[in-house]
Amino acid sequence: MSDGTAVPEKANDYKKAVRDTYNINAAVYSEHTFMQHRNLEVLAEKIFSAKDSFACVLDIGAGSGFSLGNLDRYERQDSLGHLVRADISEKALLSGPLISRFPYINVCCDAERLPFVENYFDLVYANSVLHWLEAESGHTGFERAIHEALRVTKPGGIFAASIAAAETSRMFFKVYESIMRESGKKLSTKVRIKKNPIGAMELHTVVDTLLSFGAGIISAELVYEPVLYSSAKEYLNDVKAYGYHSLLSGVDANLQSILWNEISQRFLEKVGPGDYLHDQYMIYVLASIRHNAVDGTR
Ligand SMILES: C[S@@+](CC[C@H](N)C(=O)[O-])C[C@H]1O[C@@H](n2cnc3c(N)ncnc32)[C@H](O)[C@@H]1O
Protein backbone atom coordinates (compact mmCIF):
# COMPACT_ATOMS: atom_id res chain seq x y z
CA MET A 1 0.00 0.00 0.00
CA SER A 2 1.27 3.47 -0.78
CA ASP A 3 1.37 6.17 1.86
CA GLY A 4 1.12 8.79 -0.85
CA THR A 5 4.62 10.11 -0.36
CA ALA A 6 6.78 11.16 -3.26
CA VAL A 7 8.66 8.41 -5.06
CA PRO A 8 11.83 9.57 -6.84
CA GLU A 9 11.49 9.51 -10.56
CA LYS A 10 14.09 8.77 -13.22
CA ALA A 11 15.25 11.84 -15.12
CA ASN A 12 14.19 10.33 -18.44
CA ASP A 13 10.64 9.60 -17.26
CA TYR A 14 10.37 13.13 -16.03
CA LYS A 15 11.64 14.55 -19.32
CA LYS A 16 9.18 12.43 -21.25
CA ALA A 17 6.34 13.76 -19.10
CA VAL A 18 7.44 17.34 -19.78
CA ARG A 19 7.65 16.66 -23.52
CA ASP A 20 4.24 14.93 -23.52
CA THR A 21 2.71 17.88 -21.68
CA TYR A 22 3.97 20.35 -24.26
CA ASN A 23 3.12 18.07 -27.20
CA ILE A 24 -0.44 17.55 -25.98
CA ASN A 25 -0.99 21.20 -25.17
CA ALA A 26 0.79 22.62 -28.21
CA ALA A 27 -2.36 23.94 -29.84
CA VAL A 28 -3.63 25.76 -26.73
CA TYR A 29 -0.31 26.91 -25.22
CA SER A 30 -0.24 30.14 -27.22
CA GLU A 31 -3.47 31.24 -25.47
CA HIS A 32 -1.67 31.04 -22.13
CA THR A 33 1.53 32.96 -22.71
CA PHE A 34 0.86 36.25 -20.99
CA MET A 35 3.50 35.60 -18.33
CA GLN A 36 6.13 34.25 -20.72
CA HIS A 37 5.56 37.15 -23.09
CA ARG A 38 6.16 39.60 -20.26
CA ASN A 39 9.30 37.69 -19.16
CA LEU A 40 10.60 37.84 -22.72
CA GLU A 41 10.04 41.61 -22.90
CA VAL A 42 12.05 42.06 -19.68
CA LEU A 43 14.80 39.75 -20.92
CA ALA A 44 14.92 41.51 -24.31
CA GLU A 45 15.40 44.86 -22.60
CA LYS A 46 18.43 43.47 -20.76
CA ILE A 47 19.86 41.69 -23.80
CA PHE A 48 19.69 44.74 -26.06
CA SER A 49 21.06 47.08 -23.45
CA ALA A 50 24.16 44.87 -23.40
CA LYS A 51 24.56 44.81 -27.20
CA ASP A 52 22.61 46.22 -30.17
CA SER A 53 22.59 43.31 -32.56
CA PHE A 54 23.25 39.59 -32.83
CA ALA A 55 23.90 37.82 -36.11
CA CYS A 56 23.17 34.28 -35.05
CA VAL A 57 20.72 33.49 -32.26
CA LEU A 58 19.55 30.34 -30.48
CA ASP A 59 16.27 30.27 -28.54
CA ILE A 60 16.36 27.21 -26.26
CA GLY A 61 12.92 25.89 -25.33
CA ALA A 62 11.23 28.21 -27.82
CA GLY A 63 8.27 25.84 -28.08
CA SER A 64 5.07 27.47 -29.23
CA GLY A 65 5.88 30.72 -27.44
CA PHE A 66 7.20 34.01 -28.74
CA SER A 67 10.84 34.36 -29.73
CA LEU A 68 12.75 37.66 -29.81
CA GLY A 69 11.90 37.91 -33.51
CA ASN A 70 8.19 38.07 -32.66
CA LEU A 71 8.50 41.14 -30.47
CA ASP A 72 7.35 44.11 -32.53
CA ARG A 73 10.20 46.47 -31.76
CA TYR A 74 12.90 43.94 -32.70
CA GLU A 75 11.06 42.67 -35.73
CA ARG A 76 11.32 46.13 -37.29
CA GLN A 77 15.01 46.60 -36.53
CA ASP A 78 18.16 44.90 -37.71
CA SER A 79 18.89 43.61 -34.25
CA LEU A 80 18.79 39.94 -35.20
CA GLY A 81 20.28 38.05 -38.13
CA HIS A 82 18.98 34.52 -38.14
CA LEU A 83 17.40 32.43 -35.46
CA VAL A 84 17.28 28.78 -34.44
CA ARG A 85 14.26 27.83 -32.36
CA ALA A 86 15.01 24.64 -30.38
CA ASP A 87 12.65 22.60 -28.22
CA ILE A 88 12.12 19.06 -26.95
CA SER A 89 8.48 19.14 -28.09
CA GLU A 90 8.14 18.87 -31.86
CA LYS A 91 4.45 19.76 -31.71
CA ALA A 92 5.12 22.87 -29.65
CA LEU A 93 7.65 24.03 -32.24
CA LEU A 94 5.21 23.50 -35.08
CA SER A 95 2.51 25.51 -33.29
CA GLY A 96 4.78 28.50 -32.73
CA PRO A 97 4.00 31.93 -34.22
CA LEU A 98 5.69 32.67 -37.54
CA ILE A 99 8.49 35.19 -37.85
CA SER A 100 8.36 37.20 -41.03
CA ARG A 101 11.39 39.48 -41.10
CA PHE A 102 14.36 37.14 -41.05
CA PRO A 103 15.22 33.47 -41.58
CA TYR A 104 14.70 30.95 -38.82
CA ILE A 105 14.52 27.20 -38.40
CA ASN A 106 12.97 24.90 -35.82
CA VAL A 107 15.14 22.13 -34.37
CA CYS A 108 13.63 19.47 -32.14
CA CYS A 109 16.24 18.56 -29.51
CA ASP A 110 16.97 18.28 -25.83
CA ALA A 111 18.53 21.32 -24.15
CA GLU A 112 20.90 18.91 -22.41
CA ARG A 113 22.29 17.65 -25.74
CA LEU A 114 22.28 20.46 -28.25
CA PRO A 115 23.07 19.29 -31.81
CA PHE A 116 25.20 22.35 -32.64
CA VAL A 117 28.92 22.91 -32.99
CA GLU A 118 30.87 24.83 -30.40
CA ASN A 119 31.23 28.62 -30.50
CA TYR A 120 28.49 29.12 -33.06
CA PHE A 121 25.86 31.54 -31.71
CA ASP A 122 26.25 35.22 -30.82
CA LEU A 123 23.28 35.05 -28.46
CA VAL A 124 21.78 32.04 -26.72
CA TYR A 125 18.73 32.53 -24.54
CA ALA A 126 16.07 30.50 -22.76
CA ASN A 127 12.85 32.22 -21.75
CA SER A 128 10.96 30.50 -18.96
CA VAL A 129 12.46 27.08 -19.69
CA LEU A 130 15.37 26.08 -17.49
CA HIS A 131 13.33 25.48 -14.32
CA TRP A 132 11.83 22.48 -16.13
CA LEU A 133 15.23 20.85 -16.07
CA GLU A 134 15.74 20.90 -12.32
CA ALA A 135 12.46 19.71 -10.94
CA GLU A 136 13.41 16.35 -9.48
CA SER A 137 16.04 15.98 -6.79
CA GLY A 138 19.32 14.52 -7.95
CA HIS A 139 18.54 15.50 -11.52
CA THR A 140 21.37 17.57 -12.89
CA GLY A 141 19.67 18.59 -16.13
CA PHE A 142 19.95 22.26 -15.32
CA GLU A 143 23.76 22.14 -15.12
CA ARG A 144 23.95 20.12 -18.32
CA ALA A 145 21.70 22.58 -20.15
CA ILE A 146 23.76 25.56 -18.98
CA HIS A 147 26.95 23.79 -20.02
CA GLU A 148 25.49 23.10 -23.45
CA ALA A 149 24.25 26.67 -23.86
CA LEU A 150 27.69 28.04 -23.05
CA ARG A 151 29.43 25.49 -25.28
CA VAL A 152 27.53 26.64 -28.37
CA THR A 153 27.92 30.37 -27.63
CA LYS A 154 30.83 32.22 -29.27
CA PRO A 155 33.51 33.80 -27.09
CA GLY A 156 32.33 37.37 -26.65
CA GLY A 157 28.72 36.24 -27.07
CA ILE A 158 25.89 36.43 -24.56
CA PHE A 159 23.81 33.89 -22.70
CA ALA A 160 20.51 35.09 -21.20
CA ALA A 161 17.69 33.40 -19.31
CA SER A 162 14.53 34.04 -17.40
CA ILE A 163 13.86 31.27 -14.90
CA ALA A 164 10.97 30.82 -12.50
CA ALA A 165 12.44 31.01 -9.00
CA ALA A 166 11.88 29.25 -5.69
CA GLU A 167 8.48 29.97 -4.08
CA THR A 168 6.72 30.62 -7.38
CA SER A 169 3.20 29.11 -7.33
CA ARG A 170 3.59 28.17 -3.67
CA MET A 171 -0.16 28.59 -3.08
CA PHE A 172 -1.12 26.18 -5.83
CA PHE A 173 1.50 23.56 -4.97
CA LYS A 174 0.43 23.38 -1.32
CA VAL A 175 -3.03 22.33 -2.48
CA TYR A 176 -1.68 20.01 -5.18
CA GLU A 177 0.60 18.18 -2.74
CA SER A 178 -2.05 17.74 -0.06
CA ILE A 179 -4.62 16.34 -2.53
CA MET A 180 -2.05 13.97 -4.03
CA ARG A 181 -1.02 12.74 -0.58
CA GLU A 182 -4.60 12.28 0.59
CA SER A 183 -5.50 10.45 -2.61
CA GLY A 184 -2.59 8.06 -2.29
CA LYS A 185 -3.90 7.04 1.14
CA LYS A 186 -7.58 7.07 0.23
CA LEU A 187 -7.22 5.08 -2.98
CA SER A 188 -4.43 2.83 -1.71
CA THR A 189 -2.58 3.54 -4.89
CA LYS A 190 0.91 4.61 -5.84
CA VAL A 191 1.07 8.35 -6.25
CA ARG A 192 4.18 10.20 -7.37
CA ILE A 193 4.04 13.78 -6.28
CA LYS A 194 5.88 16.21 -8.53
CA LYS A 195 8.15 18.73 -6.97
CA ASN A 196 7.12 22.18 -7.97
CA PRO A 197 8.95 22.62 -11.30
CA ILE A 198 8.20 26.30 -11.48
CA GLY A 199 9.41 27.09 -8.01
CA ALA A 200 12.64 25.26 -7.47
CA MET A 201 15.51 27.47 -8.62
CA GLU A 202 17.57 29.75 -6.41
CA LEU A 203 19.44 32.79 -7.72
CA HIS A 204 22.73 31.62 -6.22
CA THR A 205 22.39 28.20 -7.94
CA VAL A 206 22.04 29.90 -11.32
CA VAL A 207 24.96 32.26 -10.69
CA ASP A 208 27.22 29.53 -9.25
CA THR A 209 26.51 27.22 -12.20
CA LEU A 210 27.39 29.91 -14.73
CA LEU A 211 30.55 30.89 -12.87
CA SER A 212 31.59 27.25 -12.51
CA PHE A 213 31.59 26.92 -16.30
CA GLY A 214 33.69 30.05 -16.74
CA ALA A 215 30.99 32.55 -17.80
CA GLY A 216 31.07 36.13 -16.54
CA ILE A 217 27.92 37.50 -14.90
CA ILE A 218 26.70 40.74 -16.52
CA SER A 219 23.60 40.89 -14.34
CA ALA A 220 21.61 38.51 -12.14
CA GLU A 221 18.41 39.46 -10.38
CA LEU A 222 15.61 37.89 -8.42
CA VAL A 223 12.38 39.82 -8.98
CA TYR A 224 8.97 39.51 -7.35
CA GLU A 225 6.65 39.69 -10.35
CA PRO A 226 3.12 38.87 -9.27
CA VAL A 227 0.51 38.35 -11.96
CA LEU A 228 -3.03 39.51 -11.35
CA TYR A 229 -5.67 37.14 -12.69
CA SER A 230 -9.33 38.11 -12.81
CA SER A 231 -10.13 34.84 -11.00
CA ALA A 232 -8.43 31.77 -9.56
CA LYS A 233 -10.16 29.75 -12.27
CA GLU A 234 -8.39 31.71 -14.96
CA TYR A 235 -5.07 30.98 -13.23
CA LEU A 236 -5.93 27.25 -13.04
CA ASN A 237 -6.52 27.22 -16.79
CA ASP A 238 -2.94 28.41 -17.28
CA VAL A 239 -1.55 25.82 -14.87
CA LYS A 240 -3.51 23.15 -16.72
CA ALA A 241 -2.09 24.25 -20.07
CA TYR A 242 1.54 24.03 -18.85
CA GLY A 243 1.49 21.31 -16.28
CA TYR A 244 -1.51 18.97 -16.29
CA HIS A 245 0.20 15.90 -17.72
CA SER A 246 3.48 16.23 -15.93
CA LEU A 247 1.86 17.03 -12.57
CA LEU A 248 -0.45 14.05 -12.88
CA SER A 249 1.94 11.66 -14.58
CA GLY A 250 2.55 10.00 -11.21
CA VAL A 251 -0.97 8.51 -11.05
CA ASP A 252 -2.95 6.09 -13.23
CA ALA A 253 -4.37 7.74 -16.35
CA ASN A 254 -7.96 6.97 -15.31
CA LEU A 255 -7.51 8.91 -12.06
CA GLN A 256 -5.94 12.02 -13.54
CA SER A 257 -9.10 13.99 -14.32
CA ILE A 258 -10.64 13.07 -10.95
CA LEU A 259 -7.59 14.34 -9.13
CA TRP A 260 -7.38 17.47 -11.24
CA ASN A 261 -11.02 18.26 -10.36
CA GLU A 262 -10.28 17.78 -6.66
CA ILE A 263 -7.18 19.96 -6.84
CA SER A 264 -9.10 22.68 -8.70
CA GLN A 265 -12.02 22.60 -6.31
CA ARG A 266 -9.83 22.79 -3.19
CA PHE A 267 -7.78 25.60 -4.68
CA LEU A 268 -10.88 27.62 -5.63
CA GLU A 269 -12.30 27.16 -2.12
CA LYS A 270 -9.04 28.25 -0.54
CA VAL A 271 -8.58 31.33 -2.70
CA GLY A 272 -12.23 32.38 -2.76
CA PRO A 273 -14.01 34.58 -5.31
CA GLY A 274 -12.56 37.67 -7.01
CA ASP A 275 -9.08 38.46 -8.30
CA TYR A 276 -6.19 36.09 -7.81
CA LEU A 277 -2.63 37.36 -7.38
CA HIS A 278 -0.30 34.66 -8.71
CA ASP A 279 2.87 34.43 -6.60
CA GLN A 280 5.60 34.64 -9.23
CA TYR A 281 9.30 35.15 -8.56
CA MET A 282 11.60 35.40 -11.56
CA ILE A 283 15.32 35.14 -12.03
CA TYR A 284 16.80 37.16 -14.90
CA VAL A 285 20.40 36.44 -15.73
CA LEU A 286 22.76 37.73 -18.41
CA ALA A 287 26.21 36.21 -18.82
CA SER A 288 29.15 36.87 -21.09
CA ILE A 289 31.12 34.05 -22.64
CA ARG A 290 34.82 34.48 -22.03
CA HIS A 291 37.52 33.41 -24.41
CA ASN A 292 39.09 31.22 -21.78
CA ALA A 293 35.93 29.58 -20.43
CA VAL A 294 36.68 26.31 -18.67
CA ASP A 295 35.71 22.68 -19.10
CA GLY A 296 37.47 22.04 -22.38
CA THR A 297 34.66 23.61 -24.38
CA ARG A 298 36.91 26.07 -26.18
C1 LIG B 1 6.96 27.52 -20.41
S1 LIG B 1 7.43 26.95 -22.01
C2 LIG B 1 8.29 28.37 -22.63
C3 LIG B 1 8.19 28.47 -24.12
C4 LIG B 1 8.76 29.75 -24.71
N1 LIG B 1 10.17 29.91 -24.41
C5 LIG B 1 7.97 30.98 -24.26
O1 LIG B 1 8.63 31.95 -23.83
O2 LIG B 1 6.75 30.99 -24.32
C6 LIG B 1 8.75 25.79 -21.68
C7 LIG B 1 9.31 25.12 -22.93
O3 LIG B 1 10.49 24.40 -22.57
C8 LIG B 1 10.53 23.21 -23.33
N2 LIG B 1 11.41 22.24 -22.68
C9 LIG B 1 11.26 21.63 -21.48
N3 LIG B 1 12.28 20.79 -21.24
C10 LIG B 1 13.12 20.87 -22.31
C11 LIG B 1 14.34 20.25 -22.65
N4 LIG B 1 14.93 19.34 -21.86
N5 LIG B 1 14.92 20.56 -23.83
C12 LIG B 1 14.34 21.47 -24.67
N6 LIG B 1 13.17 22.09 -24.41
C13 LIG B 1 12.57 21.81 -23.23
C14 LIG B 1 9.06 22.77 -23.37
O4 LIG B 1 8.80 21.82 -24.38
C15 LIG B 1 8.36 24.11 -23.57
O5 LIG B 1 8.15 24.41 -24.92
The ligand as an ORCA input file, in Angstrom:
! r2SCAN-3c Opt
* xyz 0 1
  C       6.965     27.520    -20.406
  S       7.431     26.948    -22.006
  C       8.289     28.366    -22.627
  C       8.185     28.469    -24.122
  C       8.758     29.750    -24.706
  N      10.166     29.907    -24.413
  C       7.975     30.977    -24.257
  O       8.628     31.945    -23.831
  O       6.753     30.994    -24.320
  C       8.754     25.793    -21.681
  C       9.306     25.121    -22.932
  O      10.491     24.395    -22.567
  C      10.526     23.206    -23.329
  N      11.413     22.241    -22.678
  C      11.262     21.628    -21.477
  N      12.281     20.786    -21.236
  C      13.117     20.869    -22.314
  C      14.339     20.247    -22.654
  N      14.926     19.341    -21.863
  N      14.919     20.557    -23.826
  C      14.339     21.468    -24.671
  N      13.175     22.091    -24.405
  C      12.566     21.811    -23.228
  C       9.056     22.772    -23.366
  O       8.796     21.822    -24.375
  C       8.358     24.109    -23.572
  O       8.150     24.409    -24.923
*
